[in-house]
């Protein structure tokens, strides 16, 4: 079993509640970083928009993409 297989197996244990709690934890960590380094917020709104789009590409493709023919 590879490391990625092990990580996937562990991640499948998550429920919707776990995923939402992780999302909120990420938001709070981001707020801490912004509080410690306020210069981050001086960046243009378009930088944040571009980063948001880049981060959303894979989840959107996985959600709306075709099923893989053979899963091992």
N, C-alpha and C positions, 0 to 999 in steps of 0.2 A: 504494500500500500504506500503510495507516494504521500508527500506532505500535503499536496493540494487535495487529494482524495480524502485524507483525514480531516482537513479543514472543512470541506464540503459536507462530510458526514456529521461533523459537530454543528455546523450552521443549520442543518435541516431540523435540529431540535427546537429552533426558535419559533415562537408563536407570533401572531400579529402584535400582541402586547409587548413582547420582547423587542421587536423591531422598532416600534414606536418609542419605547424607552431609550433605545440606542440613538434614535434620531434626536430626541430631546437632550440627551447627554452630549451629543455633538454640538448642538446649538449652544448649550451652556459653556462648553469648552471654547467655542468660538467667541462667545461674549467675554470670557476671561482673557483670551488673547488680545482682543480689541481693547479691553480695559488696560492691559499691561503695555500695549504698543499702539497708542492712539493714532499714530501716523498712517496706519493701515487704512483708516477711514478717509484719508485724503485722496485715495485713488478714485478714478472716475467710475461712475455707476456702470458704464459700459464694460469695464474690466470685470466687475462682479457678474454682469449679465452673461458675458462670454464664458466665464468660468462655470457658471450655472448650466449653460447649454452644453459645454463640454462634459460636465459630470452627468448630464441627463441622457446622453446619446446611448450608451450601452444599456441602461435599464429600459429605455423605450424600445430599442431594437429587440431585446430579449422578450419584452412583453408582447409586442405586436408582430414579431418575426415568426416565420414558419417553424414548425416542429422539426427537430433533427430526425432524419430517417432512422438511424440506428444509434441507440445509446448503449454504452457498454457498462 
